[in-house]
Amino acid sequence: MLKYHSLRNKVFGLKNLYAAFQHVKKNKGKAGLDRVSIKQFESDLENNIMNIHKELKTTVYKPSPVLQVYIPKGKHDKRPLGIPIVKDRVVQQAFRQIIEPIFEKDFSDNSFGFRQNRCCHDAIKRLEQYKQEGIKKSWMRI
C-alpha cells in the first residue's frame, strides 16, 4: 500500500494539477464567491497552478467559502447548491484523480452514490433488475 506522503506528493504534482484544471474547464461551471471565472483563472494558469502547488506542498491551503445559489426543484421548490471557487474545484479534482482509482475497486458493485459513470437512475435500474430476477440481496451494503 502506498504511504501517505507519496499520495500527498502525487496530489500536488504539477502534472496532476494541470490535468485537474483541464477537467474543471471541461465541466464548465460558474464562478464562485471570488467571481473568478474558469476563463479568468486560465488567463494566468501557470501562476495559479504554481500557487496551488505551493499551498498544498506547504500545507497552508485553505478552501474558500462556497457561493450558495438556489436552483429549481420541481414546479415551485428550490434546492441550495454550493459553488466552490475555481481554485478549490481544481484542488478537489486533483485529490479525486489520485484517490479514486485506489478506492474504486473496493466499493460494492451495488454502490452508486458519487461514483464515476453511475447515477441514481442506474441504481433504480439495478433494483428493477433484482426485482425481475427475484434476487433477494443486501444491496444496501457499501
C-alpha positions as CSV (number, residue, x, y, z in Angstrom):
1,M,0.0,0.0,0.0
2,L,1.2,3.5,-0.8
3,K,2.4,5.7,2.0
4,Y,0.6,8.9,2.9
5,H,3.4,11.2,1.9
6,S,3.7,9.6,-1.5
7,L,0.0,10.1,-2.2
8,R,0.2,13.6,-0.9
9,N,3.1,14.4,-3.3
10,K,1.1,12.9,-6.2
11,V,-1.9,15.2,-5.5
12,F,0.1,18.4,-5.7
13,G,2.3,17.3,-8.6
14,L,2.2,19.9,-11.4
15,K,1.1,17.3,-14.0
16,N,-1.8,16.3,-11.8
17,L,-2.8,19.9,-11.1
18,Y,-2.8,20.8,-14.8
19,A,-4.9,17.7,-15.6
20,A,-7.3,18.7,-12.8
21,F,-7.7,22.1,-14.3
22,Q,-8.5,20.7,-17.7
23,H,-11.2,18.5,-16.1
24,V,-12.6,21.5,-14.3
25,K,-12.6,23.5,-17.5
26,K,-14.3,20.7,-19.4
27,N,-17.1,20.7,-16.8
28,K,-17.6,24.4,-17.2
29,G,-19.4,25.9,-14.3
30,K,-19.9,29.4,-12.9
31,A,-17.5,31.5,-10.8
32,G,-17.6,31.1,-7.0
33,L,-17.6,33.8,-4.3
34,D,-14.4,35.3,-5.7
35,R,-16.1,35.9,-9.1
36,V,-13.1,34.4,-10.9
37,S,-14.4,32.5,-14.0
38,I,-12.7,29.5,-15.5
39,K,-11.6,31.7,-18.4
40,Q,-10.0,34.3,-16.0
41,F,-8.3,31.5,-14.0
42,E,-6.9,30.1,-17.2
43,S,-5.6,33.5,-18.3
44,D,-3.0,33.2,-15.6
45,L,-2.9,29.4,-15.4
46,E,0.8,28.9,-14.8
47,N,0.8,31.3,-11.8
48,N,-2.5,29.9,-10.4
49,I,-1.3,26.3,-10.7
50,M,2.0,27.2,-9.1
51,N,0.2,28.9,-6.2
52,I,-2.0,25.9,-5.6
53,H,1.1,23.7,-5.8
54,K,3.0,25.8,-3.2
55,E,-0.1,26.0,-0.9
56,L,-0.7,22.2,-0.9
57,K,3.0,21.4,-0.6
58,T,3.5,23.7,2.4
59,T,0.1,22.7,3.9
60,V,-1.2,26.3,4.1
61,Y,-4.0,25.7,1.6
62,K,-7.5,26.5,3.0
63,P,-10.6,26.2,0.9
64,S,-12.8,29.2,0.5
65,P,-16.4,29.5,1.4
66,V,-18.8,28.4,-1.4
67,L,-21.3,30.6,-3.1
68,Q,-24.8,29.4,-2.3
69,V,-27.4,29.6,-5.0
70,Y,-30.8,28.1,-5.3
71,I,-31.8,26.0,-8.3
72,P,-35.3,24.9,-9.3
73,K,-36.6,21.6,-8.0
74,G,-39.9,20.6,-9.3
75,K,-42.6,23.3,-10.0
76,H,-42.3,25.6,-7.0
77,D,-39.4,24.3,-4.9
78,K,-35.8,25.2,-5.0
79,R,-32.8,23.5,-3.5
80,P,-29.5,25.0,-2.4
81,L,-26.3,24.5,-4.4
82,G,-22.8,25.4,-3.3
83,I,-20.5,26.7,-6.0
84,P,-16.8,26.5,-5.0
85,I,-14.2,28.9,-6.5
86,V,-12.3,27.5,-9.5
87,K,-9.1,27.1,-7.4
88,D,-11.0,24.8,-4.9
89,R,-12.5,22.8,-7.8
90,V,-9.0,22.2,-9.2
91,V,-7.8,21.0,-5.7
92,Q,-10.8,18.8,-5.3
93,Q,-10.3,17.3,-8.7
94,A,-6.6,16.8,-8.1
95,F,-7.4,14.8,-5.0
96,R,-10.1,12.8,-6.8
97,Q,-7.7,11.9,-9.6
98,I,-5.3,10.3,-7.2
99,I,-7.6,8.8,-4.6
100,E,-10.5,7.5,-6.7
101,P,-8.5,4.8,-8.6
102,I,-7.2,3.4,-5.3
103,F,-10.6,3.0,-3.6
104,E,-12.9,2.5,-6.5
105,K,-12.1,-1.2,-6.8
106,D,-13.1,-1.7,-3.1
107,F,-16.7,-0.3,-3.5
108,S,-19.6,-2.7,-3.8
109,D,-20.9,-3.1,-7.4
110,N,-24.3,-2.1,-5.9
111,S,-23.0,1.3,-4.7
112,F,-24.0,4.2,-6.9
113,G,-23.7,7.4,-5.0
114,F,-21.0,9.9,-6.2
115,R,-19.4,7.2,-8.4
116,Q,-17.9,7.8,-11.8
117,N,-20.2,6.8,-14.7
118,R,-23.0,5.9,-12.2
119,C,-26.1,7.8,-11.1
120,C,-29.4,7.3,-9.2
121,H,-31.1,6.1,-12.5
122,D,-28.6,3.3,-12.6
123,A,-29.4,2.3,-9.0
124,I,-33.1,2.2,-9.9
125,K,-32.4,0.1,-12.9
126,R,-30.4,-2.3,-10.7
127,L,-33.3,-2.6,-8.2
128,E,-35.8,-3.2,-11.0
129,Q,-33.4,-5.9,-12.4
130,Y,-33.2,-7.6,-9.0
131,K,-37.0,-7.4,-8.6
132,Q,-37.5,-9.1,-12.0
133,E,-35.0,-11.8,-11.3
134,G,-36.4,-12.3,-7.8
135,I,-32.9,-11.9,-6.3
136,K,-33.0,-11.0,-2.6
137,K,-29.7,-9.3,-2.0
138,S,-28.4,-7.0,0.6
139,W,-27.9,-4.2,-2.0
140,M,-27.6,-1.5,0.7
141,R,-24.1,-2.7,1.8
142,I,-21.4,-0.3,1.0
